[in-house]
Amino acid sequence: MKLHEEIYFEINVEGAKSELDRFVSYLSSGILDDFFEFSDDYIIYDDDYDYATESQKVTLVFTNDEYAIEASSFDPEEFLDALCRGARNVYLSGHIFDVDDDEYRFASDAGDASFYNTDNISLFNDELDAQAYEEELAAEEDSEE
């Protein structure tokens, strides 16, 4: 899948504070320069982050919701390969999307430097999940009209 023009992402990061600090340091290293220039403005720390001990579980959001990335073509899987190499010890989940509402949803488990497309996960409780999904689609269609 390729995304085009204005690219946005919102990625939730969860883990021990020391691991999140290591992840932010990794992002600051220039590893994402092939995709865009990293900014500290992309990091939104949890309210309790400053008060947490190094081993306490905390969260942050890595997002560019106010700063679109201009790209004629953006491959979310290449971006996630680079991102997940520095996120081995944290849990990541989020989505990457463009102005045409093309979207790539993913997750990466702690202890794993890879990711998976969450849109490809089969429904846990097929009947109830399918019904909820249909209701969600119907509500979206109603709101668009």
NUMIVO-75374 format. One record per residue (C-alpha): x, y, z; residue in three letters; residue number from 1. Coordinates in pm, 1 decimal. Layout:
! NUMIVO-75374
FITOR:x:y:z:aa:i
FITOR:X:Y:Z:ALA:NUM
...
***
This chain:
! NUMIVO-75374
FITOR:x:y:z:aa:i
FITOR:0.0:0.0:0.0:MET:1
FITOR:123.8:348.2:-82.8:LYS:2
FITOR:-4.0:668.5:72.6:LEU:3
FITOR:15.9:1001.3:-109.2:HIS:4
FITOR:32.4:1377.9:-59.1:GLU:5
FITOR:-25.7:1472.7:306.0:GLU:6
FITOR:61.5:1187.7:542.9:ILE:7
FITOR:-45.8:1170.1:907.3:TYR:8
FITOR:23.0:915.7:1179.8:PHE:9
FITOR:-81.0:852.4:1536.3:GLU:10
FITOR:114.8:586.4:1720.7:ILE:11
FITOR:57.0:485.3:2082.4:ASN:12
FITOR:369.1:366.7:2263.0:VAL:13
FITOR:352.0:174.1:2591.3:GLU:14
FITOR:623.0:30.2:2813.4:GLY:15
FITOR:866.2:96.3:3096.0:ALA:16
FITOR:970.9:461.0:3117.4:LYS:17
FITOR:1335.5:370.3:3054.2:SER:18
FITOR:1235.9:188.9:2733.2:GLU:19
FITOR:1022.3:481.2:2612.5:LEU:20
FITOR:1314.7:718.4:2677.5:ASP:21
FITOR:1534.2:485.1:2471.4:ARG:22
FITOR:1271.4:480.5:2193.2:PHE:23
FITOR:1251.0:862.6:2182.5:VAL:24
FITOR:1631.5:877.7:2169.6:SER:25
FITOR:1621.1:635.2:1875.4:TYR:26
FITOR:1370.3:859.6:1694.4:LEU:27
FITOR:1592.4:1163.0:1759.4:SER:28
FITOR:1895.7:984.7:1609.7:SER:29
FITOR:1789.8:1059.6:1251.3:GLY:30
FITOR:1669.9:708.3:1171.9:ILE:31
FITOR:1353.1:849.0:1012.3:LEU:32
FITOR:1529.5:1110.1:796.2:ASP:33
FITOR:1447.8:911.7:481.0:ASP:34
FITOR:1078.5:972.3:555.6:PHE:35
FITOR:1065.8:1310.7:731.8:PHE:36
FITOR:1255.4:1525.7:977.3:GLU:37
FITOR:1178.0:1422.1:1334.9:PHE:38
FITOR:1062.1:1689.2:1579.3:SER:39
FITOR:1010.5:1676.9:1956.6:ASP:40
FITOR:668.9:1827.7:1877.7:ASP:41
FITOR:566.8:1480.6:1755.0:TYR:42
FITOR:589.8:1337.5:2109.4:ILE:43
FITOR:302.2:1377.6:2356.7:ILE:44
FITOR:387.4:1233.3:2697.2:TYR:45
FITOR:135.6:1084.7:2938.7:ASP:46
FITOR:46.1:1317.0:3230.2:ASP:47
FITOR:223.1:1086.8:3478.5:ASP:48
FITOR:536.0:1043.4:3267.2:TYR:49
FITOR:758.9:1287.7:3457.5:ASP:50
FITOR:670.3:1132.1:3793.5:TYR:51
FITOR:714.5:768.3:3692.9:ALA:52
FITOR:1013.0:559.7:3795.7:THR:53
FITOR:1233.0:409.5:3526.4:GLU:54
FITOR:1059.6:71.0:3554.5:SER:55
FITOR:699.4:195.1:3571.6:GLN:56
FITOR:474.8:138.0:3271.8:LYS:57
FITOR:389.0:465.6:3096.0:VAL:58
FITOR:257.1:577.9:2759.5:THR:59
FITOR:323.0:841.1:2499.4:LEU:60
FITOR:178.5:927.4:2162.0:VAL:61
FITOR:400.4:976.4:1857.1:PHE:62
FITOR:191.3:1185.4:1618.8:THR:63
FITOR:211.2:1452.1:1355.3:ASN:64
FITOR:-155.1:1552.4:1375.1:ASP:65
FITOR:-67.1:1920.4:1332.8:GLU:66
FITOR:224.9:1877.4:1091.4:TYR:67
FITOR:144.4:1689.2:771.8:ALA:68
FITOR:429.6:1513.3:597.3:ILE:69
FITOR:437.5:1611.3:232.4:GLU:70
FITOR:519.1:1307.0:21.2:ALA:71
FITOR:439.1:1213.6:-335.0:SER:72
FITOR:457.9:849.6:-225.2:SER:73
FITOR:492.0:705.6:125.5:PHE:74
FITOR:528.3:334.2:198.5:ASP:75
FITOR:398.0:273.6:553.1:PRO:76
FITOR:562.2:-69.3:571.5:GLU:77
FITOR:910.5:72.7:502.7:GLU:78
FITOR:846.7:342.7:764.4:PHE:79
FITOR:728.9:82.7:1017.8:LEU:80
FITOR:1032.7:-138.8:952.1:ASP:81
FITOR:1258.2:151.2:1053.4:ALA:82
FITOR:1036.5:253.0:1344.9:LEU:83
FITOR:999.6:-95.7:1493.6:CYS:84
FITOR:1375.9:-163.2:1495.6:ARG:85
FITOR:1399.0:86.2:1783.3:GLY:86
FITOR:1080.3:-28.4:1951.8:ALA:87
FITOR:1173.1:-384.8:2037.0:ARG:88
FITOR:1092.5:-348.1:2408.1:ASN:89
FITOR:773.9:-140.3:2384.3:VAL:90
FITOR:424.9:-199.6:2253.3:TYR:91
FITOR:323.0:9.1:1950.6:LEU:92
FITOR:-18.2:46.0:1794.5:SER:93
FITOR:-158.3:305.0:1563.8:GLY:94
FITOR:-244.8:412.4:1215.8:HIS:95
FITOR:-96.0:601.4:923.7:ILE:96
FITOR:-326.2:774.5:677.7:PHE:97
FITOR:-336.7:1028.1:396.5:ASP:98
FITOR:-576.8:1301.1:280.4:VAL:99
FITOR:-771.6:1047.1:71.7:ASP:100
FITOR:-850.3:853.2:392.1:ASP:101
FITOR:-637.6:558.7:280.9:ASP:102
FITOR:-526.1:404.6:608.0:GLU:103
FITOR:-279.2:147.8:737.1:TYR:104
FITOR:-344.0:15.7:1091.9:ARG:105
FITOR:-73.0:-177.3:1270.8:PHE:106
FITOR:58.8:-305.8:1601.8:ALA:107
FITOR:396.6:-427.6:1724.0:SER:108
FITOR:424.0:-634.5:2039.4:ASP:109
FITOR:687.4:-570.4:2305.6:ALA:110
FITOR:978.7:-804.1:2253.7:GLY:111
FITOR:929.8:-807.0:1876.8:ASP:112
FITOR:1093.7:-575.1:1622.8:ALA:113
FITOR:829.0:-647.5:1359.8:SER:114
FITOR:470.0:-532.4:1311.5:PHE:115
FITOR:144.3:-667.5:1180.7:TYR:116
FITOR:-142.7:-512.7:990.2:ASN:117
FITOR:-434.3:-510.6:1234.1:THR:118
FITOR:-686.5:-493.3:950.0:ASP:119
FITOR:-583.3:-848.2:859.5:ASN:120
FITOR:-666.1:-996.0:1199.5:ILE:121
FITOR:-965.3:-1224.9:1193.5:SER:122
FITOR:-1259.4:-1134.0:1411.7:LEU:123
FITOR:-1244.9:-1288.4:1760.5:PHE:124
FITOR:-1615.8:-1345.9:1804.4:ASN:125
FITOR:-1724.7:-1359.9:1441.6:ASP:126
FITOR:-2098.4:-1296.3:1478.9:GLU:127
FITOR:-2083.8:-1016.9:1735.6:LEU:128
FITOR:-1775.7:-849.7:1586.2:ASP:129
FITOR:-1922.7:-864.3:1236.3:ALA:130
FITOR:-2247.6:-709.2:1359.7:GLN:131
FITOR:-2059.3:-431.8:1544.3:ALA:132
FITOR:-1847.3:-367.7:1235.6:TYR:133
FITOR:-2157.4:-339.5:1014.7:GLU:134
FITOR:-2318.5:-98.5:1262.8:GLU:135
FITOR:-2002.3:111.8:1264.7:GLU:136
FITOR:-1996.0:126.5:884.0:LEU:137
FITOR:-2364.1:223.0:873.8:ALA:138
FITOR:-2303.8:500.8:1126.8:ALA:139
FITOR:-2010.4:632.2:920.5:GLU:140
FITOR:-2220.6:632.7:604.0:GLU:141
FITOR:-2501.5:818.7:783.5:ASP:142
FITOR:-2258.8:1083.4:911.1:SER:143
FITOR:-2117.8:1138.2:559.5:GLU:144
FITOR:-2461.1:1217.3:417.1:GLU:145
***
